[in-house]
Amino acid sequence: MIKQYELPFASNALEPVIDAATVETHHGKHHAAYTKTFTDLVAKAGLEGKSAEEILKNLDAVADETLRTGLRNQGGGYLNHNIYFEQLRPEAEAKHAPEGALLAQIQKQYGSVDALIEELNGLGAAQFGSGWSWLCKAPDGTLKTMKTPNQDNPYSCGTDLVPILTLDVWEHAYYLQYRNRRADYLKALWRIIDWAVAEKRYEG
Ligand code: MN
């Protein structure tokens, strides 16, 4: 079912990291528009009842090129923002560090959580133009990082990876408040990332 993730907090609850105007535009306008357009395209393609993950994993099954490109872009815009907003919490409520199996795997592969954050922020900073930085889980339980352009994600890129965390580096995610300082936005964003959500995705 296609359903935009509803924010369980007020639009100013992520301040000072993300201001109310950015949340209202990003979630209320951009994400809402992706959701509506994707819903319309899914109906046009006769894919009602399929999940966004299924559709994005099987884009090759859509013969019409314009429709396929639309599903890829709008479906990614819908799903990527669900993943992004679900992991954000007001600073006072967010779990600020991972524990358990996820922490153990991070330490094993990256040495420390800070080293992983540095890698993810580096990928986000290095993405030319719009896109996303991702922490993913591979089928064998190992972690993988990647960046994607536009609204692509691990599913539409043909990987077998499951997203654990994502950083939106489209200008609409930060420009009202941070202007051109993408790196400052990425650094601050970790104050409102709820690692409890990442743990659940990793263990799920
Ligand atoms: Mn966005």
Residues whose N, C-alpha, C, O or C-beta is under 5 A from the ligand:
A	BS01	MN	D168 W170 A173
